[in-house]
Amino acid sequence: MHPVYGPDVLLYIGETKKNETGARTIERRLKEHLAGRFWSHTELSFSIGVPEKELNHEEVKAVESILIAAHKPALNRASIDAANPGARELLIQNYGFSRSLFPECSGSYWCEELFE
């Protein structure tokens, strides 16, 4: 639970890179967050989304930026105002993770040029 926003609210959107050495697994990344920025929050839950097709690093960053710009999670800073310019042509459709995420977000709507 967030002390200001309350229970069952989206606090953070992040990505974990595929790591061949196993040095930074999802489990380790969650432990880092729980020991760091989320240490004071209680009753946390998380969801893991998997894209329908494999994405390269730039595509993952673009998708992440759209989701952050659209949902404005309390603990994200980067991309909070607008999606990355490279995200303009992307359309994200959310099937099955409807709790706190919109069913659809478009890069063309959330790219910075629209807000200038």
Phi and psi in radians as a Rosetta constraint file:
Dihedral C 1 N 2 CA 2 C 2 CIRCULARHARMONIC -1.499 0.35
Dihedral N 2 CA 2 C 2 N 3 CIRCULARHARMONIC 2.381 0.35
Dihedral C 2 N 3 CA 3 C 3 CIRCULARHARMONIC -1.111 0.35
Dihedral N 3 CA 3 C 3 N 4 CIRCULARHARMONIC -0.414 0.35
Dihedral C 3 N 4 CA 4 C 4 CIRCULARHARMONIC -1.827 0.35
Dihedral N 4 CA 4 C 4 N 5 CIRCULARHARMONIC -0.831 0.35
Dihedral C 4 N 5 CA 5 C 5 CIRCULARHARMONIC -1.447 0.35
Dihedral N 5 CA 5 C 5 N 6 CIRCULARHARMONIC -0.293 0.35
Dihedral C 5 N 6 CA 6 C 6 CIRCULARHARMONIC 1.556 0.35
Dihedral N 6 CA 6 C 6 N 7 CIRCULARHARMONIC -2.850 0.35
Dihedral C 6 N 7 CA 7 C 7 CIRCULARHARMONIC -1.431 0.35
Dihedral N 7 CA 7 C 7 N 8 CIRCULARHARMONIC 2.764 0.35
Dihedral C 7 N 8 CA 8 C 8 CIRCULARHARMONIC 0.910 0.35
Dihedral N 8 CA 8 C 8 N 9 CIRCULARHARMONIC 0.886 0.35
Dihedral C 8 N 9 CA 9 C 9 CIRCULARHARMONIC -2.160 0.35
Dihedral N 9 CA 9 C 9 N 10 CIRCULARHARMONIC 2.535 0.35
Dihedral C 9 N 10 CA 10 C 10 CIRCULARHARMONIC -1.252 0.35
Dihedral N 10 CA 10 C 10 N 11 CIRCULARHARMONIC 2.053 0.35
Dihedral C 10 N 11 CA 11 C 11 CIRCULARHARMONIC -1.774 0.35
Dihedral N 11 CA 11 C 11 N 12 CIRCULARHARMONIC -0.547 0.35
Dihedral C 11 N 12 CA 12 C 12 CIRCULARHARMONIC -2.727 0.35
Dihedral N 12 CA 12 C 12 N 13 CIRCULARHARMONIC 2.435 0.35
Dihedral C 12 N 13 CA 13 C 13 CIRCULARHARMONIC -2.106 0.35
Dihedral N 13 CA 13 C 13 N 14 CIRCULARHARMONIC 2.239 0.35
Dihedral C 13 N 14 CA 14 C 14 CIRCULARHARMONIC -2.608 0.35
Dihedral N 14 CA 14 C 14 N 15 CIRCULARHARMONIC 2.971 0.35
Dihedral C 14 N 15 CA 15 C 15 CIRCULARHARMONIC -2.272 0.35
Dihedral N 15 CA 15 C 15 N 16 CIRCULARHARMONIC 2.618 0.35
Dihedral C 15 N 16 CA 16 C 16 CIRCULARHARMONIC -2.084 0.35
Dihedral N 16 CA 16 C 16 N 17 CIRCULARHARMONIC 2.200 0.35
Dihedral C 16 N 17 CA 17 C 17 CIRCULARHARMONIC -1.309 0.35
Dihedral N 17 CA 17 C 17 N 18 CIRCULARHARMONIC 2.580 0.35
Dihedral C 17 N 18 CA 18 C 18 CIRCULARHARMONIC -1.135 0.35
Dihedral N 18 CA 18 C 18 N 19 CIRCULARHARMONIC 2.232 0.35
Dihedral C 18 N 19 CA 19 C 19 CIRCULARHARMONIC -2.179 0.35
Dihedral N 19 CA 19 C 19 N 20 CIRCULARHARMONIC 2.007 0.35
Dihedral C 19 N 20 CA 20 C 20 CIRCULARHARMONIC -1.184 0.35
Dihedral N 20 CA 20 C 20 N 21 CIRCULARHARMONIC -0.522 0.35
Dihedral C 20 N 21 CA 21 C 21 CIRCULARHARMONIC -1.482 0.35
Dihedral N 21 CA 21 C 21 N 22 CIRCULARHARMONIC -0.261 0.35
Dihedral C 21 N 22 CA 22 C 22 CIRCULARHARMONIC 1.394 0.35
Dihedral N 22 CA 22 C 22 N 23 CIRCULARHARMONIC 0.177 0.35
Dihedral C 22 N 23 CA 23 C 23 CIRCULARHARMONIC -1.220 0.35
Dihedral N 23 CA 23 C 23 N 24 CIRCULARHARMONIC -0.507 0.35
Dihedral C 23 N 24 CA 24 C 24 CIRCULARHARMONIC -2.344 0.35
Dihedral N 24 CA 24 C 24 N 25 CIRCULARHARMONIC 1.346 0.35
Dihedral C 24 N 25 CA 25 C 25 CIRCULARHARMONIC -1.411 0.35
Dihedral N 25 CA 25 C 25 N 26 CIRCULARHARMONIC 2.968 0.35
Dihedral C 25 N 26 CA 26 C 26 CIRCULARHARMONIC -1.038 0.35
Dihedral N 26 CA 26 C 26 N 27 CIRCULARHARMONIC -0.743 0.35
Dihedral C 26 N 27 CA 27 C 27 CIRCULARHARMONIC -1.000 0.35
Dihedral N 27 CA 27 C 27 N 28 CIRCULARHARMONIC -0.792 0.35
Dihedral C 27 N 28 CA 28 C 28 CIRCULARHARMONIC -1.159 0.35
Dihedral N 28 CA 28 C 28 N 29 CIRCULARHARMONIC -0.714 0.35
Dihedral C 28 N 29 CA 29 C 29 CIRCULARHARMONIC -1.098 0.35
Dihedral N 29 CA 29 C 29 N 30 CIRCULARHARMONIC -0.728 0.35
Dihedral C 29 N 30 CA 30 C 30 CIRCULARHARMONIC -1.100 0.35
Dihedral N 30 CA 30 C 30 N 31 CIRCULARHARMONIC -0.741 0.35
Dihedral C 30 N 31 CA 31 C 31 CIRCULARHARMONIC -1.078 0.35
Dihedral N 31 CA 31 C 31 N 32 CIRCULARHARMONIC -0.688 0.35
Dihedral C 31 N 32 CA 32 C 32 CIRCULARHARMONIC -1.064 0.35
Dihedral N 32 CA 32 C 32 N 33 CIRCULARHARMONIC -0.782 0.35
Dihedral C 32 N 33 CA 33 C 33 CIRCULARHARMONIC -1.142 0.35
Dihedral N 33 CA 33 C 33 N 34 CIRCULARHARMONIC -0.749 0.35
Dihedral C 33 N 34 CA 34 C 34 CIRCULARHARMONIC -1.131 0.35
Dihedral N 34 CA 34 C 34 N 35 CIRCULARHARMONIC -0.566 0.35
Dihedral C 34 N 35 CA 35 C 35 CIRCULARHARMONIC -1.422 0.35
Dihedral N 35 CA 35 C 35 N 36 CIRCULARHARMONIC -0.306 0.35
Dihedral C 35 N 36 CA 36 C 36 CIRCULARHARMONIC -1.876 0.35
Dihedral N 36 CA 36 C 36 N 37 CIRCULARHARMONIC -1.903 0.35
Dihedral C 36 N 37 CA 37 C 37 CIRCULARHARMONIC -1.150 0.35
Dihedral N 37 CA 37 C 37 N 38 CIRCULARHARMONIC -0.367 0.35
Dihedral C 37 N 38 CA 38 C 38 CIRCULARHARMONIC -1.752 0.35
Dihedral N 38 CA 38 C 38 N 39 CIRCULARHARMONIC 0.172 0.35
Dihedral C 38 N 39 CA 39 C 39 CIRCULARHARMONIC -1.005 0.35
Dihedral N 39 CA 39 C 39 N 40 CIRCULARHARMONIC -0.556 0.35
Dihedral C 39 N 40 CA 40 C 40 CIRCULARHARMONIC -1.612 0.35
Dihedral N 40 CA 40 C 40 N 41 CIRCULARHARMONIC -0.050 0.35
Dihedral C 40 N 41 CA 41 C 41 CIRCULARHARMONIC -1.600 0.35
Dihedral N 41 CA 41 C 41 N 42 CIRCULARHARMONIC 2.534 0.35
Dihedral C 41 N 42 CA 42 C 42 CIRCULARHARMONIC -2.022 0.35
Dihedral N 42 CA 42 C 42 N 43 CIRCULARHARMONIC 2.870 0.35
Dihedral C 42 N 43 CA 43 C 43 CIRCULARHARMONIC 0.914 0.35
Dihedral N 43 CA 43 C 43 N 44 CIRCULARHARMONIC 0.794 0.35
Dihedral C 43 N 44 CA 44 C 44 CIRCULARHARMONIC -1.413 0.35
Dihedral N 44 CA 44 C 44 N 45 CIRCULARHARMONIC 2.581 0.35
Dihedral C 44 N 45 CA 45 C 45 CIRCULARHARMONIC -2.357 0.35
Dihedral N 45 CA 45 C 45 N 46 CIRCULARHARMONIC 2.873 0.35
Dihedral C 45 N 46 CA 46 C 46 CIRCULARHARMONIC -2.501 0.35
Dihedral N 46 CA 46 C 46 N 47 CIRCULARHARMONIC 2.738 0.35
Dihedral C 46 N 47 CA 47 C 47 CIRCULARHARMONIC -2.220 0.35
Dihedral N 47 CA 47 C 47 N 48 CIRCULARHARMONIC 2.575 0.35
Dihedral C 47 N 48 CA 48 C 48 CIRCULARHARMONIC -2.067 0.35
Dihedral N 48 CA 48 C 48 N 49 CIRCULARHARMONIC 2.140 0.35
Dihedral C 48 N 49 CA 49 C 49 CIRCULARHARMONIC -1.775 0.35
Dihedral N 49 CA 49 C 49 N 50 CIRCULARHARMONIC 2.470 0.35
Dihedral C 49 N 50 CA 50 C 50 CIRCULARHARMONIC -2.169 0.35
Dihedral N 50 CA 50 C 50 N 51 CIRCULARHARMONIC 2.201 0.35
Dihedral C 50 N 51 CA 51 C 51 CIRCULARHARMONIC -1.177 0.35
Dihedral N 51 CA 51 C 51 N 52 CIRCULARHARMONIC 2.683 0.35
Dihedral C 51 N 52 CA 52 C 52 CIRCULARHARMONIC -1.147 0.35
Dihedral N 52 CA 52 C 52 N 53 CIRCULARHARMONIC -0.536 0.35
Dihedral C 52 N 53 CA 53 C 53 CIRCULARHARMONIC -2.239 0.35
Dihedral N 53 CA 53 C 53 N 54 CIRCULARHARMONIC 2.779 0.35
Dihedral C 53 N 54 CA 54 C 54 CIRCULARHARMONIC -1.211 0.35
Dihedral N 54 CA 54 C 54 N 55 CIRCULARHARMONIC 2.348 0.35
Dihedral C 54 N 55 CA 55 C 55 CIRCULARHARMONIC -1.972 0.35
Dihedral N 55 CA 55 C 55 N 56 CIRCULARHARMONIC 2.565 0.35
Dihedral C 55 N 56 CA 56 C 56 CIRCULARHARMONIC -1.405 0.35
Dihedral N 56 CA 56 C 56 N 57 CIRCULARHARMONIC 3.020 0.35
Dihedral C 56 N 57 CA 57 C 57 CIRCULARHARMONIC -1.032 0.35
Dihedral N 57 CA 57 C 57 N 58 CIRCULARHARMONIC -0.736 0.35
Dihedral C 57 N 58 CA 58 C 58 CIRCULARHARMONIC -1.133 0.35
Dihedral N 58 CA 58 C 58 N 59 CIRCULARHARMONIC -0.673 0.35
Dihedral C 58 N 59 CA 59 C 59 CIRCULARHARMONIC -1.162 0.35
Dihedral N 59 CA 59 C 59 N 60 CIRCULARHARMONIC -0.702 0.35
Dihedral C 59 N 60 CA 60 C 60 CIRCULARHARMONIC -1.085 0.35
Dihedral N 60 CA 60 C 60 N 61 CIRCULARHARMONIC -0.795 0.35
Dihedral C 60 N 61 CA 61 C 61 CIRCULARHARMONIC -1.086 0.35
Dihedral N 61 CA 61 C 61 N 62 CIRCULARHARMONIC -0.673 0.35
Dihedral C 61 N 62 CA 62 C 62 CIRCULARHARMONIC -1.144 0.35
Dihedral N 62 CA 62 C 62 N 63 CIRCULARHARMONIC -0.789 0.35
Dihedral C 62 N 63 CA 63 C 63 CIRCULARHARMONIC -1.064 0.35
Dihedral N 63 CA 63 C 63 N 64 CIRCULARHARMONIC -0.813 0.35
Dihedral C 63 N 64 CA 64 C 64 CIRCULARHARMONIC -1.005 0.35
Dihedral N 64 CA 64 C 64 N 65 CIRCULARHARMONIC -0.744 0.35
Dihedral C 64 N 65 CA 65 C 65 CIRCULARHARMONIC -1.138 0.35
Dihedral N 65 CA 65 C 65 N 66 CIRCULARHARMONIC -0.655 0.35
Dihedral C 65 N 66 CA 66 C 66 CIRCULARHARMONIC -1.127 0.35
Dihedral N 66 CA 66 C 66 N 67 CIRCULARHARMONIC -0.815 0.35
Dihedral C 66 N 67 CA 67 C 67 CIRCULARHARMONIC -1.078 0.35
Dihedral N 67 CA 67 C 67 N 68 CIRCULARHARMONIC -0.700 0.35
Dihedral C 67 N 68 CA 68 C 68 CIRCULARHARMONIC -1.189 0.35
Dihedral N 68 CA 68 C 68 N 69 CIRCULARHARMONIC -0.795 0.35
Dihedral C 68 N 69 CA 69 C 69 CIRCULARHARMONIC -1.075 0.35
Dihedral N 69 CA 69 C 69 N 70 CIRCULARHARMONIC -0.697 0.35
Dihedral C 69 N 70 CA 70 C 70 CIRCULARHARMONIC -1.275 0.35
Dihedral N 70 CA 70 C 70 N 71 CIRCULARHARMONIC -0.673 0.35
Dihedral C 70 N 71 CA 71 C 71 CIRCULARHARMONIC -1.764 0.35
Dihedral N 71 CA 71 C 71 N 72 CIRCULARHARMONIC -0.349 0.35
Dihedral C 71 N 72 CA 72 C 72 CIRCULARHARMONIC 0.866 0.35
Dihedral N 72 CA 72 C 72 N 73 CIRCULARHARMONIC 0.984 0.35
Dihedral C 72 N 73 CA 73 C 73 CIRCULARHARMONIC -1.066 0.35
Dihedral N 73 CA 73 C 73 N 74 CIRCULARHARMONIC 2.508 0.35
Dihedral C 73 N 74 CA 74 C 74 CIRCULARHARMONIC -1.020 0.35
Dihedral N 74 CA 74 C 74 N 75 CIRCULARHARMONIC -0.559 0.35
Dihedral C 74 N 75 CA 75 C 75 CIRCULARHARMONIC -1.818 0.35
Dihedral N 75 CA 75 C 75 N 76 CIRCULARHARMONIC 0.140 0.35
Dihedral C 75 N 76 CA 76 C 76 CIRCULARHARMONIC -1.658 0.35
Dihedral N 76 CA 76 C 76 N 77 CIRCULARHARMONIC 2.521 0.35
Dihedral C 76 N 77 CA 77 C 77 CIRCULARHARMONIC -2.014 0.35
Dihedral N 77 CA 77 C 77 N 78 CIRCULARHARMONIC -0.878 0.35
Dihedral C 77 N 78 CA 78 C 78 CIRCULARHARMONIC -1.165 0.35
Dihedral N 78 CA 78 C 78 N 79 CIRCULARHARMONIC 2.463 0.35
Dihedral C 78 N 79 CA 79 C 79 CIRCULARHARMONIC 1.160 0.35
Dihedral N 79 CA 79 C 79 N 80 CIRCULARHARMONIC 0.242 0.35
Dihedral C 79 N 80 CA 80 C 80 CIRCULARHARMONIC -1.199 0.35
Dihedral N 80 CA 80 C 80 N 81 CIRCULARHARMONIC -0.514 0.35
Dihedral C 80 N 81 CA 81 C 81 CIRCULARHARMONIC -1.584 0.35
Dihedral N 81 CA 81 C 81 N 82 CIRCULARHARMONIC -0.597 0.35
Dihedral C 81 N 82 CA 82 C 82 CIRCULARHARMONIC -2.778 0.35
Dihedral N 82 CA 82 C 82 N 83 CIRCULARHARMONIC 2.708 0.35
Dihedral C 82 N 83 CA 83 C 83 CIRCULARHARMONIC -1.306 0.35
Dihedral N 83 CA 83 C 83 N 84 CIRCULARHARMONIC 2.788 0.35
Dihedral C 83 N 84 CA 84 C 84 CIRCULARHARMONIC -1.048 0.35
Dihedral N 84 CA 84 C 84 N 85 CIRCULARHARMONIC 2.522 0.35
Dihedral C 84 N 85 CA 85 C 85 CIRCULARHARMONIC -0.955 0.35
Dihedral N 85 CA 85 C 85 N 86 CIRCULARHARMONIC -0.570 0.35
Dihedral C 85 N 86 CA 86 C 86 CIRCULARHARMONIC -1.222 0.35
Dihedral N 86 CA 86 C 86 N 87 CIRCULARHARMONIC -0.077 0.35
Dihedral C 86 N 87 CA 87 C 87 CIRCULARHARMONIC -1.617 0.35
Dihedral N 87 CA 87 C 87 N 88 CIRCULARHARMONIC -0.054 0.35
Dihedral C 87 N 88 CA 88 C 88 CIRCULARHARMONIC -0.915 0.35
Dihedral N 88 CA 88 C 88 N 89 CIRCULARHARMONIC -0.686 0.35
Dihedral C 88 N 89 CA 89 C 89 CIRCULARHARMONIC -1.556 0.35
Dihedral N 89 CA 89 C 89 N 90 CIRCULARHARMONIC 0.040 0.35
Dihedral C 89 N 90 CA 90 C 90 CIRCULARHARMONIC -1.610 0.35
Dihedral N 90 CA 90 C 90 N 91 CIRCULARHARMONIC 2.539 0.35
Dihedral C 90 N 91 CA 91 C 91 CIRCULARHARMONIC -2.222 0.35
Dihedral N 91 CA 91 C 91 N 92 CIRCULARHARMONIC 2.126 0.35
Dihedral C 91 N 92 CA 92 C 92 CIRCULARHARMONIC -1.788 0.35
Dihedral N 92 CA 92 C 92 N 93 CIRCULARHARMONIC 2.177 0.35
Dihedral C 92 N 93 CA 93 C 93 CIRCULARHARMONIC -2.012 0.35
Dihedral N 93 CA 93 C 93 N 94 CIRCULARHARMONIC 2.264 0.35
Dihedral C 93 N 94 CA 94 C 94 CIRCULARHARMONIC -1.822 0.35
Dihedral N 94 CA 94 C 94 N 95 CIRCULARHARMONIC 1.938 0.35
Dihedral C 94 N 95 CA 95 C 95 CIRCULARHARMONIC -1.905 0.35
Dihedral N 95 CA 95 C 95 N 96 CIRCULARHARMONIC 1.919 0.35
Dihedral C 95 N 96 CA 96 C 96 CIRCULARHARMONIC 1.665 0.35
Dihedral N 96 CA 96 C 96 N 97 CIRCULARHARMONIC -0.167 0.35
Dihedral C 96 N 97 CA 97 C 97 CIRCULARHARMONIC -1.979 0.35
Dihedral N 97 CA 97 C 97 N 98 CIRCULARHARMONIC 0.984 0.35
Dihedral C 97 N 98 CA 98 C 98 CIRCULARHARMONIC -1.454 0.35
Dihedral N 98 CA 98 C 98 N 99 CIRCULARHARMONIC -0.028 0.35
Dihedral C 98 N 99 CA 99 C 99 CIRCULARHARMONIC -0.898 0.35
Dihedral N 99 CA 99 C 99 N 100 CIRCULARHARMONIC -1.205 0.35
Dihedral C 99 N 100 CA 100 C 100 CIRCULARHARMONIC -2.007 0.35
Dihedral N 100 CA 100 C 100 N 101 CIRCULARHARMONIC 0.005 0.35
Dihedral C 100 N 101 CA 101 C 101 CIRCULARHARMONIC -1.851 0.35
Dihedral N 101 CA 101 C 101 N 102 CIRCULARHARMONIC 2.492 0.35
Dihedral C 101 N 102 CA 102 C 102 CIRCULARHARMONIC -1.135 0.35
Dihedral N 102 CA 102 C 102 N 103 CIRCULARHARMONIC 2.647 0.35
Dihedral C 102 N 103 CA 103 C 103 CIRCULARHARMONIC -1.201 0.35
Dihedral N 103 CA 103 C 103 N 104 CIRCULARHARMONIC -0.377 0.35
Dihedral C 103 N 104 CA 104 C 104 CIRCULARHARMONIC -2.685 0.35
Dihedral N 104 CA 104 C 104 N 105 CIRCULARHARMONIC 2.420 0.35
Dihedral C 104 N 105 CA 105 C 105 CIRCULARHARMONIC -2.435 0.35
Dihedral N 105 CA 105 C 105 N 106 CIRCULARHARMONIC 2.339 0.35
Dihedral C 105 N 106 CA 106 C 106 CIRCULARHARMONIC -1.985 0.35
Dihedral N 106 CA 106 C 106 N 107 CIRCULARHARMONIC 2.454 0.35
Dihedral C 106 N 107 CA 107 C 107 CIRCULARHARMONIC -1.128 0.35
Dihedral N 107 CA 107 C 107 N 108 CIRCULARHARMONIC -0.604 0.35
Dihedral C 107 N 108 CA 108 C 108 CIRCULARHARMONIC -1.082 0.35
Dihedral N 108 CA 108 C 108 N 109 CIRCULARHARMONIC -0.556 0.35
Dihedral C 108 N 109 CA 109 C 109 CIRCULARHARMONIC -1.333 0.35
Dihedral N 109 CA 109 C 109 N 110 CIRCULARHARMONIC -0.700 0.35
Dihedral C 109 N 110 CA 110 C 110 CIRCULARHARMONIC -1.658 0.35
Dihedral N 110 CA 110 C 110 N 111 CIRCULARHARMONIC 0.016 0.35
Dihedral C 110 N 111 CA 111 C 111 CIRCULARHARMONIC -1.276 0.35
Dihedral N 111 CA 111 C 111 N 112 CIRCULARHARMONIC 2.592 0.35
Dihedral C 111 N 112 CA 112 C 112 CIRCULARHARMONIC -0.961 0.35
Dihedral N 112 CA 112 C 112 N 113 CIRCULARHARMONIC -0.648 0.35
Dihedral C 112 N 113 CA 113 C 113 CIRCULARHARMONIC -0.988 0.35
Dihedral N 113 CA 113 C 113 N 114 CIRCULARHARMONIC -0.517 0.35
Dihedral C 113 N 114 CA 114 C 114 CIRCULARHARMONIC -1.203 0.35
Dihedral N 114 CA 114 C 114 N 115 CIRCULARHARMONIC -0.403 0.35
Dihedral C 114 N 115 CA 115 C 115 CIRCULARHARMONIC -1.783 0.35
Dihedral N 115 CA 115 C 115 N 116 CIRCULARHARMONIC 0.096 0.35
